[in-house]
Amino acid sequence: MSAADAGFKNAMRLLAGGVTIVATSLDGEKTGLTATAVCSLALSPPRVLACVNRGGRTYELLSKSRIMSVNLLAEGHEELARRFAAKRASQAEDRFVNSEWRTAVTGAPLFAGALAALDCRITDIIPLDTHSILVGVVEEIHFGPRGRPLVHFEGGYTSLLSTLSETLP
């Protein structure tokens, strides 16, 4: 089976990932997207990276504003993750409603209910095929309520503990 076919997609569904919302704002417009391709990059200075599709409005604003928040979602935030994952333009307008958002030092929106929200200045944008790797220096960290992380696995949302208990012997 070649890596270019559906086998690759099926294999990546088995890579469990923490669910985040990457958000930005520019000239009063806020936007964001659900992402699992996010990770820590360095400790000093603290840096994270996020991989974002270059075809969307969120990428356009991220590349212009050069700011982003990375909001680590908790179990129970499935609906919010789905809302920010929606591709329909009509849903883009209400992604921020019915949840509490604050404005970070950089101006990026921070989700108040996130396990942690990282306020970042984007220092590097590395284009690669359909996506770009955004590297951000973390300016501030805001901690929300304690909880279990929301995890994306097998094409759906689950908690870390339920995923482990289902797979352990």
C-alpha positions, 0 to 999 in steps of 0.5 A: 500500500503506498503512502499516497493513498487512503492508507496514510489517512487511516494511519494518521487517524490512529495518531492521537492528538490534543485538540486546540483552537488557534485564533487571531484577530486583525482590525477587529475581525476575529477568526480561528480554527481547530488544530491538532498539528500543534506542539512545543518547539523550544523552552528558551525562548518558549516557542510553539508551532502550529501547522495551518492550511493556507487556503482559509481565512484564518491563515490569511489573518494569521499571516497578516496579524503575526499573532496567535493564541493556542488554546488547549481544549478540555473534555467537554469542549467538543461542540466548540472544537466542531464549531471552529472546525466547520468550513462553512462561511455562515458558521465562521461568524459565530464561532466565538459566541456562547463561549467566553473569550478575552483579549490577550496582550498581543490582541489575539483572542484567548478562550477563558475555559481552555486548560491553558491559552498561549499568547504568541507572536508569530516569528516564522512562517514556513510554507510547505505544500498546502500548509504553513508551519507557524512558529510563535514565541509565547508572550504570556500563558493563561491557565483556566479550569483544571480538567482532562484534555480533549483528544482527537482519535479515530476521527472523533473526540474523546478524553485521554483517560477513556482512550487509554482504558479502551486500549489497555489490556 
